[in-house]
Amino acid sequence: QVQLVESGGGLVQPGGSLRLSCTTSRSSGSVGFIYLMGWYRQAPGKQRELVATITRGGTTMYADSVKGRFTISRDNAKNTVYLQMDSLKPEDTAVYYCNVEGQRGAWGQGTQVTVSS
């Protein structure tokens, strides 16, 4: 199973930016080929929701709520996925998680993003 570690969260003011990173690993060895990587988020009292996905070839998908503000990217050599978050809004406040091949990886601790004045 693929282990995932998210980082880069923090406290920012509305309109600010953050860049999240997600590293992948496997105790048994290399993670190998990953086709789909994605970012999810979960706000207090809400279900976890899909934010963005990216294929190995670079095809991206975004939730309507973040379209035009967030950019997902990946480094295939490192099997690392990033989420550039610009023009942040208070409603973006959540714990952000990454995963691979849908939800086949082991959920990590997530990284807290708080957007507030």
Secondary structure as UniProt FT lines:
FT   STRAND          3..7
FT   STRAND          10..12
FT   TURN            14..15
FT   STRAND          18..26
FT   TURN            27..28
FT   STRAND          36..42
FT   TURN            44..45
FT   STRAND          49..55
FT   TURN            56..57
FT   STRAND          60..62
FT   TURN            64..69
FT   STRAND          70..75
FT   TURN            76..79
FT   STRAND          80..85
FT   HELIX           90..92
FT   STRAND          94..100
FT   TURN            101..104
FT   STRAND          111..115
//
